[in-house]
């Protein structure tokens, strides 16, 4: 099939967008994750809302600890988004090529997005687990990536893999909604490709931001109970107060996490932190997709120029 330049351009722009949005919103992500990881009866909760986490960091003079694990999170975000967008673009183009269709339908889009998401999760799960543990550890006591991973077994590094695979439905829903809305918007506007004849179409920044926010909001609401369980499973070692080893062990399973939430917080506990999750993920996704859309054509031009440069070099070497 050869060198798929458009897939590489999509992957690179998606990864850069993820890097920028993750860095800008990381303190909010840390507060959200610590709040989600806490599972206690209402009258025993340390954090009544997400702002309590922020004020704890200020009161203990540990504001910089809101960035604990940022390097790991950025590394994980860059790798996962590159793999995801490359896989998503590659599988989508393969589907269109094999079927001869010009656009991809919602059902096929969901399957393509799920396949790309599954590949991403398997590769990046240890980084995701380490990042969650670093974020939920006590302020000022976070350990580095290698130390965090070396403290447990490789099996523990893949804690939450099952639920992470289940949560591939989240980006699948998100990017399917985004892609369908994008296609409709471009069709309504009668968009025509400009510049390089074969370059990919891109939305204006505001449109990309708005569609990114809407699509992520839909995906987050539908999958939130699983998101909360995943954070609990990954952060079981870091939730320090008075848990026995048996409690921690059971909380590392999906059924154990579900039971712990139901027992201590009731049915509404499955949606604890939903507002914070929507705020963070919608802002992150909207920024991510806006940046991605704005740099897609630039990335395409750079990669095309690089490809031509390599081609000319090879021709000259052969001629010599």
Residue frames as qw, qx, qy, qz and C-alpha x, y, z in Angstrom:
[[0.000, 0.884, 0.467, 0.000, 0.00, 0.00, 0.00],
 [0.455, 0.516, -0.046, 0.724, 3.06, 2.22, 0.24],
 [0.264, -0.110, -0.408, 0.867, 3.77, 5.25, 2.36],
 [0.109, -0.752, -0.625, -0.179, 0.46, 6.67, 3.58],
 [0.275, 0.231, -0.144, 0.922, 1.31, 10.37, 3.81],
 [0.391, -0.531, -0.193, -0.727, -2.18, 11.52, 4.79],
 [0.797, -0.464, -0.388, -0.003, -2.30, 9.05, 7.71],
 [0.630, -0.080, -0.282, 0.719, 1.07, 10.31, 8.97],
 [0.022, 0.374, 0.030, 0.927, -0.09, 13.93, 8.64],
 [0.608, -0.552, -0.307, -0.480, -3.29, 13.14, 10.57],
 [0.816, -0.344, -0.378, 0.268, -1.35, 11.28, 13.26],
 [0.491, 0.087, -0.207, 0.842, 1.28, 14.01, 13.67],
 [0.167, -0.440, -0.071, -0.880, -1.20, 16.87, 13.86],
 [0.719, -0.512, -0.358, -0.304, -3.40, 14.87, 16.27],
 [0.772, -0.235, -0.370, 0.461, -0.44, 14.09, 18.53],
 [0.282, 0.205, -0.138, 0.927, 0.76, 17.72, 18.61],
 [0.401, -0.514, -0.220, -0.726, -2.77, 18.88, 19.38],
 [0.798, -0.451, -0.399, -0.016, -2.98, 16.40, 22.27],
 [0.633, -0.025, -0.317, 0.706, 0.38, 17.56, 23.64],
 [0.031, 0.331, -0.046, 0.942, -0.67, 21.22, 23.75],
 [0.577, -0.496, -0.255, -0.597, -4.15, 20.63, 25.20],
 [0.812, -0.316, -0.453, 0.188, -2.85, 18.20, 27.84],
 [0.486, 0.046, -0.303, 0.818, -0.21, 20.67, 29.06],
 [0.141, -0.388, -0.047, -0.910, -2.59, 23.63, 29.23],
 [0.680, -0.415, -0.163, -0.582, -5.28, 21.76, 31.18],
 [0.606, 0.101, -0.751, 0.243, -3.12, 19.47, 33.32],
 [0.053, -0.135, 0.617, -0.774, -3.80, 21.08, 36.75],
 [0.674, -0.011, 0.041, -0.738, -7.54, 20.66, 36.11],
 [0.788, 0.133, -0.572, -0.185, -6.92, 17.05, 35.08],
 [0.339, 0.175, -0.776, 0.503, -5.00, 16.35, 38.31],
 [0.340, -0.072, 0.446, -0.825, -7.78, 17.82, 40.47],
 [0.769, 0.084, -0.216, -0.596, -10.40, 15.85, 38.53],
 [0.695, 0.175, -0.697, 0.013, -8.51, 12.56, 38.81],
 [0.138, 0.132, -0.751, 0.632, -7.88, 12.88, 42.57],
 [0.506, -0.008, 0.263, -0.821, -11.55, 13.73, 43.10],
 [0.803, 0.131, -0.377, -0.443, -12.74, 10.76, 41.03],
 [0.536, 0.235, -0.788, 0.193, -10.37, 8.32, 42.76],
 [0.156, -0.176, 0.664, -0.710, -11.82, 8.97, 46.23],
 [0.576, -0.286, -0.643, -0.415, -14.50, 6.45, 47.23],
 [0.132, -0.064, -0.749, 0.646, -16.01, 7.03, 50.68],
 [0.081, -0.704, -0.701, 0.084, -19.34, 7.59, 52.34],
 [0.155, 0.807, 0.220, 0.526, -20.54, 11.16, 51.82],
 [0.436, -0.890, 0.011, -0.135, -19.94, 12.27, 55.43],
 [0.768, -0.452, 0.262, 0.370, -16.34, 10.97, 55.31],
 [0.682, 0.592, 0.179, 0.391, -15.25, 12.48, 52.01],
 [0.507, -0.395, 0.031, 0.765, -12.07, 14.51, 52.02],
 [0.040, -0.085, 0.373, 0.923, -13.06, 16.29, 48.81],
 [0.379, 0.525, 0.605, -0.463, -16.64, 17.55, 48.53],
 [0.598, 0.780, 0.152, -0.104, -15.98, 19.03, 45.09],
 [0.801, 0.368, 0.014, 0.471, -13.12, 19.47, 42.65],
 [0.090, 0.854, -0.161, 0.486, -12.16, 22.89, 44.02],
 [0.731, -0.653, 0.183, -0.072, -11.25, 21.26, 47.38],
 [0.898, 0.043, 0.131, 0.417, -8.35, 19.51, 45.65],
 [0.413, 0.682, 0.012, 0.604, -7.12, 22.80, 44.24],
 [0.313, -0.843, 0.144, -0.412, -7.34, 24.57, 47.62],
 [0.895, -0.405, 0.118, 0.142, -5.48, 21.71, 49.30],
 [0.759, 0.302, 0.056, 0.575, -2.58, 22.23, 46.90],
 [0.104, 0.772, -0.051, 0.625, -2.56, 25.96, 47.72],
 [0.596, -0.743, 0.093, -0.290, -2.92, 25.56, 51.49],
 [0.895, -0.325, 0.193, 0.235, -0.07, 23.02, 51.65],
 [0.001, -0.824, 0.404, 0.396, 2.15, 25.15, 49.38],
 [0.525, -0.092, 0.795, 0.289, 2.21, 22.35, 46.81],
 [0.532, 0.659, 0.077, -0.526, 0.79, 24.20, 43.79],
 [0.260, 0.575, -0.688, -0.358, 3.49, 22.77, 41.53],
 [0.309, -0.062, 0.944, -0.096, 2.33, 19.30, 42.54],
 [0.640, 0.511, 0.312, -0.481, -0.72, 19.90, 40.36],
 [0.546, 0.664, -0.429, -0.277, 1.75, 19.16, 37.55],
 [0.426, -0.401, 0.810, -0.026, 3.00, 15.88, 39.04],
 [0.623, 0.193, 0.752, 0.089, 3.17, 13.27, 36.29],
 [0.424, 0.771, 0.005, -0.475, 2.94, 15.85, 33.48],
 [0.071, 0.568, -0.729, -0.376, 5.91, 14.39, 31.60],
 [0.266, 0.044, 0.963, 0.024, 4.42, 10.90, 31.69],
 [0.436, 0.613, 0.542, -0.374, 0.98, 12.18, 30.71],
 [0.322, 0.761, -0.254, -0.503, 2.41, 14.15, 27.78],
 [0.039, -0.372, 0.884, 0.280, 4.44, 11.16, 26.63],
 [0.328, 0.267, 0.898, -0.124, 1.37, 8.93, 26.88],
 [0.414, 0.713, 0.301, -0.480, -0.85, 11.50, 25.15],
 [0.223, 0.673, -0.491, -0.506, 1.57, 12.01, 22.26],
 [0.076, -0.197, 0.957, 0.199, 2.14, 8.29, 21.68],
 [0.336, 0.379, 0.829, -0.237, -1.52, 7.32, 22.08],
 [0.408, 0.733, 0.179, -0.514, -2.85, 10.10, 19.86],
 [0.160, 0.563, -0.651, -0.484, -0.25, 9.42, 17.16],
 [0.128, -0.005, 0.986, 0.103, -1.14, 5.71, 17.12],
 [0.352, 0.523, 0.674, -0.385, -4.86, 6.46, 17.30],
 [0.380, 0.740, -0.012, -0.554, -4.98, 9.04, 14.52],
 [0.104, 0.442, -0.785, -0.422, -2.66, 7.03, 12.29],
 [0.177, 0.132, 0.975, -0.016, -4.77, 3.91, 12.79],
 [0.356, 0.616, 0.514, -0.479, -8.05, 5.80, 12.40],
 [0.330, 0.704, -0.262, -0.572, -6.95, 7.56, 9.21],
 [0.017, 0.343, -0.888, -0.306, -5.31, 4.42, 7.79],
 [0.247, 0.254, 0.928, -0.114, -8.30, 2.14, 8.44],
 [0.380, 0.674, 0.336, -0.537, -10.73, 4.75, 7.14],
 [0.287, 0.641, -0.468, -0.536, -8.80, 5.24, 3.91],
 [0.076, -0.155, 0.972, 0.161, -8.46, 1.46, 3.54],
 [0.357, 0.444, 0.758, -0.318, -12.23, 1.06, 3.95],
 [0.396, 0.732, 0.047, -0.552, -12.97, 3.78, 1.36],
 [0.140, 0.532, -0.715, -0.431, -10.45, 2.27, -1.04],
 [0.151, 0.006, 0.988, 0.042, -11.85, -1.24, -0.71],
 [0.317, 0.550, 0.710, -0.305, -15.52, -0.23, -0.94],
 [0.286, 0.339, 0.490, 0.751, -15.10, 2.48, -3.56],
 [0.148, -0.861, -0.486, 0.012, -17.21, 4.89, -1.49],
 [0.282, 0.637, -0.077, 0.713, -16.46, 8.59, -1.16],
 [0.312, -0.562, 0.361, -0.675, -17.59, 8.94, 2.46],
 [0.310, 0.003, -0.920, 0.240, -17.75, 6.62, 5.45],
 [0.531, -0.555, -0.413, -0.489, -21.05, 5.93, 7.23],
 [0.442, -0.663, 0.336, -0.502, -21.66, 6.13, 10.98],
 [0.959, -0.226, 0.131, -0.107, -21.56, 2.35, 11.59],
 [0.841, 0.344, -0.134, 0.395, -18.34, 1.81, 9.62],
 [0.117, 0.747, -0.298, 0.582, -16.86, 4.86, 11.34],
 [0.682, -0.588, 0.266, -0.345, -17.58, 3.39, 14.77],
 [0.989, -0.023, 0.067, 0.130, -15.89, 0.11, 13.83],
 [0.616, 0.562, -0.175, 0.523, -12.84, 1.88, 12.38],
 [0.153, -0.754, 0.305, -0.561, -12.54, 4.15, 15.45],
 [0.846, -0.446, 0.203, -0.210, -12.91, 1.18, 17.84],
 [0.937, 0.179, -0.043, 0.296, -10.18, -0.77, 16.03],
 [0.375, 0.649, -0.253, 0.612, -7.81, 2.19, 16.18],
 [0.443, -0.695, 0.253, -0.507, -8.66, 2.72, 19.86],
 [0.963, -0.259, 0.065, -0.032, -8.03, -0.91, 20.79],
 [0.782, 0.357, -0.163, 0.484, -4.57, -0.83, 19.19],
 [0.064, 0.719, -0.243, 0.648, -3.79, 2.37, 21.08],
 [0.684, -0.604, 0.153, -0.379, -4.92, 1.09, 24.48],
 [0.982, -0.090, -0.052, 0.160, -2.87, -2.12, 24.36],
 [0.639, 0.427, -0.184, 0.613, 0.33, -0.20, 23.57],
 [0.071, 0.561, -0.224, 0.794, -0.09, 2.71, 26.02],
 [0.686, -0.587, -0.365, -0.229, -1.86, 1.13, 29.03],
 [0.714, -0.270, -0.340, 0.549, 1.25, 1.01, 31.31],
 [0.232, 0.202, -0.041, 0.951, 1.83, 4.73, 30.73],
 [0.408, -0.534, -0.309, -0.673, -1.83, 5.48, 31.45],
 [0.761, -0.492, -0.416, 0.071, -1.73, 3.49, 34.70],
 [0.590, -0.113, -0.242, 0.762, 1.50, 5.17, 35.83],
 [0.020, 0.378, 0.116, 0.918, 0.08, 8.61, 35.02],
 [0.568, -0.593, -0.354, -0.447, -3.06, 7.98, 37.10],
 [0.769, -0.404, -0.364, 0.336, -1.00, 6.75, 40.06],
 [0.445, 0.063, -0.118, 0.885, 1.27, 9.79, 39.90],
 [0.176, -0.479, -0.207, -0.835, -1.66, 12.20, 39.74],
 [0.676, -0.565, -0.304, -0.362, -3.53, 10.60, 42.65],
 [0.685, -0.120, -0.474, 0.539, -0.52, 10.22, 44.94],
 [0.344, -0.813, -0.299, 0.363, -0.21, 12.63, 47.86],
 [0.293, 0.939, -0.039, 0.176, 0.88, 16.14, 46.86],
 [0.076, -0.850, 0.511, -0.107, 4.66, 16.41, 46.88],
 [0.585, -0.354, 0.728, -0.048, 5.20, 12.63, 47.07],
 [0.844, 0.489, 0.029, -0.220, 4.81, 11.62, 43.44],
 [0.635, -0.363, 0.574, 0.368, 7.47, 9.29, 42.03],
 [0.179, 0.514, -0.541, -0.642, 8.99, 9.19, 38.57],
 [0.796, 0.261, -0.262, -0.480, 7.75, 7.01, 35.72],
 [0.578, 0.307, -0.753, 0.071, 10.35, 4.24, 36.05],
 [0.030, -0.161, 0.786, -0.596, 10.01, 4.05, 39.84],
 [0.631, 0.076, 0.240, -0.734, 6.21, 4.01, 39.62],
 [0.823, 0.263, -0.372, -0.339, 6.26, 1.16, 37.11],
 [0.461, 0.341, -0.785, 0.234, 9.03, -0.80, 38.86],
 [0.327, -0.260, 0.619, -0.666, 7.14, -0.90, 42.18],
 [0.798, 0.124, 0.385, -0.447, 4.60, -3.33, 40.75],
 [0.574, 0.005, 0.760, 0.304, 4.57, -6.21, 38.31],
 [0.040, 0.060, -0.570, -0.818, 3.93, -5.94, 34.58],
 [0.143, -0.491, -0.843, -0.165, 0.50, -7.38, 35.25],
 [0.170, -0.706, -0.453, 0.516, -0.25, -4.47, 37.57],
 [0.115, -0.332, 0.276, 0.895, 0.99, -2.04, 34.93],
 [0.188, -0.166, -0.702, -0.667, -1.91, -3.26, 32.78],
 [0.049, 0.424, 0.751, -0.503, -4.49, -2.73, 35.54],
 [0.326, 0.623, 0.248, -0.666, -7.68, -1.47, 33.97],
 [0.052, -0.216, 0.722, 0.655, -6.87, -2.84, 30.50],
 [0.107, 0.413, 0.896, 0.125, -10.27, -4.52, 30.20],
 [0.069, 0.809, 0.464, -0.353, -12.19, -1.37, 31.06],
 [0.080, -0.599, 0.319, 0.730, -9.83, 0.71, 28.90],
 [0.103, 0.055, 0.840, 0.530, -10.72, -1.51, 25.94],
 [0.064, 0.662, 0.742, -0.085, -14.38, -0.99, 26.81],
 [0.045, -0.814, -0.163, 0.556, -13.75, 2.75, 26.87],
 [0.274, -0.086, 0.576, 0.765, -12.49, 2.71, 23.28],
 [0.113, 0.677, 0.699, 0.200, -16.16, 3.37, 22.65],
 [0.157, -0.813, -0.217, 0.517, -15.56, 6.89, 24.05],
 [0.090, -0.509, 0.414, 0.749, -13.22, 8.17, 21.31],
 [0.190, 0.232, 0.856, 0.421, -15.15, 6.04, 18.84],
 [0.051, 0.790, 0.603, -0.093, -18.33, 7.93, 19.68],
 [0.173, -0.770, 0.002, 0.614, -16.46, 11.24, 19.89],
 [0.147, -0.384, 0.561, 0.719, -14.67, 11.08, 16.55],
 [0.176, 0.395, 0.842, 0.322, -17.66, 9.52, 14.80],
 [0.022, 0.852, 0.464, -0.242, -19.88, 12.39, 15.97],
 [0.172, -0.711, 0.211, 0.648, -17.15, 14.92, 15.09],
 [0.242, -0.123, 0.735, 0.622, -16.50, 13.39, 11.66],
 [0.159, 0.572, 0.781, 0.194, -20.18, 13.20, 10.77],
 [0.032, -0.890, -0.287, 0.352, -20.82, 16.79, 11.88],
 [0.246, -0.560, 0.403, 0.681, -17.70, 17.93, 10.04],
 [0.259, 0.151, 0.792, 0.532, -18.78, 16.26, 6.80],
 [0.094, 0.761, 0.642, 0.029, -22.23, 17.82, 7.04],
 [0.144, -0.849, -0.063, 0.504, -20.81, 21.25, 7.78],
 [0.258, -0.378, 0.563, 0.688, -18.33, 21.09, 4.90],
 [0.229, 0.387, 0.808, 0.380, -21.08, 19.86, 2.56],
 [0.028, 0.859, 0.478, -0.179, -23.38, 22.74, 3.57],
 [0.165, -0.797, 0.162, 0.559, -20.62, 25.27, 3.06],
 [0.770, 0.636, 0.043, 0.021, -19.87, 23.76, -0.36],
 [0.421, -0.749, 0.429, 0.277, -16.26, 23.48, 0.74],
 [0.816, 0.552, -0.133, 0.102, -13.66, 23.04, -1.98],
 [0.807, -0.318, 0.065, 0.493, -10.07, 22.00, -1.42],
 [0.208, 0.970, -0.120, 0.035, -7.63, 24.87, -1.73],
 [0.289, -0.741, 0.594, 0.120, -3.88, 25.11, -2.02],
 [0.041, -0.311, 0.923, 0.224, -2.32, 21.74, -2.78],
 [0.595, 0.000, -0.474, -0.649, -4.80, 19.73, -4.80],
 [0.707, -0.144, -0.689, -0.065, -4.66, 16.60, -2.66],
 [0.092, 0.220, -0.626, 0.743, -4.37, 18.18, 0.76],
 [0.203, -0.455, -0.856, 0.134, -7.01, 17.25, 3.39],
 [0.184, -0.710, -0.284, -0.618, -9.93, 19.56, 4.15],
 [0.344, -0.145, -0.604, 0.704, -9.87, 21.46, 7.43],
 [0.182, -0.820, -0.535, -0.091, -12.49, 23.33, 9.44],
 [0.037, 0.744, -0.165, 0.647, -12.17, 26.93, 10.66],
 [0.232, 0.204, -0.736, 0.602, -10.82, 27.13, 14.23],
 [0.431, -0.104, 0.377, -0.813, -14.13, 28.14, 15.87],
 [0.828, 0.072, -0.267, -0.487, -16.11, 25.43, 14.04],
 [0.652, 0.190, -0.712, 0.182, -13.55, 22.77, 14.99],
 [0.005, 0.196, -0.654, 0.731, -13.62, 23.95, 18.64],
 [0.608, -0.043, 0.178, -0.773, -17.43, 23.87, 18.77],
 [0.857, 0.120, -0.396, -0.308, -17.79, 20.46, 17.09],
 [0.476, 0.252, -0.755, 0.374, -15.01, 19.05, 19.27],
 [0.222, -0.172, 0.567, -0.774, -16.81, 20.22, 22.42],
 [0.760, 0.024, 0.001, -0.650, -20.18, 18.81, 21.34],
 [0.801, 0.204, -0.550, -0.119, -18.77, 15.43, 20.26],
 [0.335, 0.230, -0.767, 0.497, -16.74, 14.95, 23.45],
 [0.413, -0.158, 0.411, -0.797, -19.66, 15.94, 25.66],
 [0.851, 0.059, -0.204, -0.480, -21.85, 13.27, 24.05],
 [0.722, 0.228, -0.639, 0.137, -19.15, 10.60, 24.43],
 [0.105, 0.297, -0.671, 0.671, -18.36, 11.53, 28.06],
 [0.601, -0.150, 0.267, -0.738, -21.95, 11.41, 29.31],
 [0.890, 0.103, -0.286, -0.339, -22.54, 8.00, 27.71],
 [0.799, 0.181, -0.518, 0.246, -19.38, 6.39, 29.10],
 [0.117, -0.727, 0.381, -0.559, -18.81, 8.16, 32.43],
 [0.841, -0.446, 0.202, -0.230, -19.53, 5.28, 34.89],
 [0.946, 0.148, -0.027, 0.288, -16.81, 3.25, 33.15],
 [0.352, 0.701, -0.253, 0.566, -14.43, 6.24, 33.26],
 [0.460, -0.697, 0.312, -0.452, -14.87, 6.54, 37.03],
 [0.967, -0.211, 0.144, -0.020, -14.26, 2.82, 37.52],
 [0.789, 0.442, -0.142, 0.401, -11.10, 2.99, 35.43],
 [0.052, 0.749, -0.344, 0.563, -9.62, 5.80, 37.56],
 [0.719, -0.534, 0.288, -0.339, -10.41, 3.84, 40.75],
 [0.991, 0.048, 0.036, 0.118, -8.80, 0.66, 39.42],
 [0.638, 0.537, -0.202, 0.514, -5.61, 2.43, 38.35],
 [0.028, -0.667, 0.339, -0.663, -5.34, 4.55, 41.50],
 [0.831, -0.440, -0.310, -0.142, -6.10, 1.76, 44.01],
 [0.743, -0.056, -0.336, 0.576, -2.53, 1.84, 45.34],
 [0.222, 0.308, -0.130, 0.916, -2.64, 5.61, 45.83],
 [0.495, -0.596, -0.212, -0.595, -5.94, 5.85, 47.70],
 [0.353, 0.358, -0.720, 0.478, -4.18, 5.68, 50.98],
 [0.355, -0.384, 0.418, -0.743, -6.54, 6.13, 53.89],
 [0.532, -0.176, 0.664, -0.495, -7.20, 2.97, 55.83],
 [0.853, 0.261, -0.219, -0.397, -7.77, 0.46, 53.06],
 [0.744, -0.324, 0.583, 0.045, -6.72, -3.12, 53.69],
 [0.088, -0.353, 0.780, 0.510, -4.78, -5.08, 51.07],
 [0.284, 0.350, 0.891, 0.056, -7.93, -7.11, 50.40],
 [0.255, 0.803, 0.343, -0.415, -9.89, -3.91, 49.74],
 [0.060, 0.700, -0.423, -0.572, -7.23, -2.64, 47.36],
 [0.212, -0.120, 0.908, 0.340, -7.07, -5.97, 45.57],
 [0.306, 0.544, 0.778, -0.066, -10.83, -6.19, 45.05],
 [0.183, 0.836, 0.134, -0.499, -10.94, -2.57, 43.90],
 [0.105, -0.483, 0.632, 0.597, -8.57, -3.46, 41.05],
 [0.200, 0.255, 0.897, 0.301, -11.34, -5.42, 39.34],
 [0.205, -0.282, -0.375, -0.859, -14.29, -3.96, 37.46],
 [0.563, -0.516, -0.608, -0.218, -16.80, -5.75, 39.68],
 [0.544, -0.381, -0.449, 0.598, -14.92, -4.66, 42.81],
 [0.128, -0.002, 0.024, 0.992, -14.86, -1.02, 41.72],
 [0.367, -0.385, -0.489, -0.691, -18.56, -1.10, 40.87],
 [0.612, -0.501, -0.608, 0.071, -19.42, -2.68, 44.22],
 [0.432, -0.244, -0.326, 0.805, -17.29, -0.15, 46.15],
 [0.077, -0.157, -0.174, -0.969, -19.06, 2.78, 44.50],
 [0.516, -0.429, -0.558, -0.487, -22.52, 1.29, 45.05],
 [0.629, -0.415, -0.586, 0.297, -21.81, 0.39, 48.70],
 [0.411, -0.328, -0.272, 0.806, -20.26, 3.70, 49.78],
 [0.019, 0.211, -0.105, -0.972, -21.89, 6.28, 47.53],
 [0.522, 0.492, 0.567, -0.404, -25.03, 4.73, 46.08],
 [0.637, 0.516, 0.506, 0.266, -26.18, 4.94, 42.44],
 [0.185, 0.983, 0.017, 0.003, -25.34, 8.64, 42.13],
 [0.532, -0.649, 0.433, 0.329, -21.73, 7.74, 42.93],
 [0.717, 0.228, 0.524, 0.400, -21.33, 6.38, 39.42],
 [0.348, 0.783, 0.255, 0.448, -21.61, 9.97, 38.20],
 [0.461, -0.812, -0.019, 0.358, -19.44, 11.62, 40.89],
 [0.369, -0.498, 0.393, 0.680, -17.17, 14.11, 39.15],
 [0.533, 0.528, 0.600, 0.279, -19.17, 14.12, 35.91],
 [0.144, 0.980, 0.126, -0.059, -19.22, 17.93, 35.74],
 [0.327, -0.758, 0.454, 0.335, -15.46, 18.09, 36.28],
 [0.604, 0.007, 0.710, 0.363, -14.92, 15.36, 33.69],
 [0.443, 0.748, 0.462, 0.174, -17.06, 17.18, 31.13],
 [0.042, -0.978, 0.090, 0.183, -15.33, 20.50, 31.83],
 [0.406, -0.593, 0.592, 0.363, -11.87, 19.03, 31.46],
 [0.555, 0.091, 0.754, 0.341, -12.47, 16.63, 28.59],
 [0.405, 0.809, 0.423, 0.050, -14.67, 18.96, 26.57],
 [0.025, -0.948, 0.214, 0.233, -12.14, 21.80, 26.85],
 [0.465, -0.451, 0.683, 0.338, -9.27, 19.40, 26.15],
 [0.572, 0.320, 0.714, 0.247, -10.96, 17.77, 23.18],
 [0.323, 0.908, 0.262, -0.052, -12.13, 21.06, 21.72],
 [0.130, -0.865, 0.394, 0.283, -8.62, 22.57, 22.01],
 [0.565, -0.220, 0.743, 0.283, -7.09, 19.34, 20.70],
 [0.551, 0.495, 0.636, 0.217, -9.28, 19.14, 17.61],
 [0.191, 0.968, 0.072, -0.146, -9.05, 22.88, 16.96],
 [0.249, -0.736, 0.539, 0.325, -5.23, 22.74, 17.02],
 [0.586, 0.013, 0.767, 0.261, -5.24, 19.56, 14.94],
 [0.497, 0.726, 0.471, 0.064, -7.49, 21.10, 12.28],
 [0.083, 0.973, -0.112, -0.183, -5.36, 24.26, 12.13],
 [0.219, -0.682, 0.643, 0.269, -2.03, 22.47, 11.71],
 [0.822, 0.183, 0.540, 0.010, -3.19, 19.59, 9.48],
 [0.643, 0.756, 0.076, 0.095, -2.43, 21.39, 6.22],
 [0.026, -0.879, 0.474, -0.056, 0.85, 22.76, 7.55],
 [0.642, -0.346, 0.684, 0.000, 1.85, 19.25, 8.62],
 [0.810, 0.444, 0.382, 0.027, 0.82, 17.94, 5.20],
 [0.423, 0.887, -0.170, 0.071, 2.99, 20.53, 3.40],
 [0.262, -0.743, 0.614, -0.052, 6.01, 19.80, 5.63],
 [0.736, -0.110, 0.668, 0.007, 5.70, 16.04, 5.14],
 [0.741, 0.629, 0.235, 0.031, 5.19, 16.45, 1.39],
 [0.220, 0.904, -0.362, 0.060, 8.29, 18.65, 1.18],
 [0.478, -0.542, 0.690, -0.047, 10.23, 16.10, 3.26],
 [0.830, 0.201, 0.520, -0.001, 9.08, 13.27, 0.98],
 [0.606, 0.792, 0.002, 0.068, 10.19, 15.20, -2.12],
 [0.084, -0.850, 0.518, -0.056, 13.53, 16.02, -0.49],
 [0.659, -0.291, 0.694, -0.006, 14.14, 12.33, 0.27],
 [0.802, 0.476, 0.362, 0.014, 13.11, 11.38, -3.26],
 [0.393, 0.891, -0.219, 0.064, 15.51, 13.91, -4.85],
 [0.341, -0.693, 0.634, -0.046, 18.30, 12.69, -2.57],
 [0.786, -0.013, 0.618, 0.016, 17.75, 9.11, -3.67],
 [0.699, 0.697, 0.153, 0.048, 17.72, 10.09, -7.34],
 [0.145, 0.902, -0.399, 0.075, 21.00, 11.98, -6.94],
 [0.532, -0.499, 0.684, -0.033, 22.61, 9.10, -5.06],
 [0.827, 0.260, 0.496, 0.040, 21.57, 6.66, -7.79],
 [0.538, 0.839, -0.030, 0.070, 22.87, 9.03, -10.49],
 [0.117, -0.827, 0.548, -0.049, 26.19, 9.33, -8.68]]
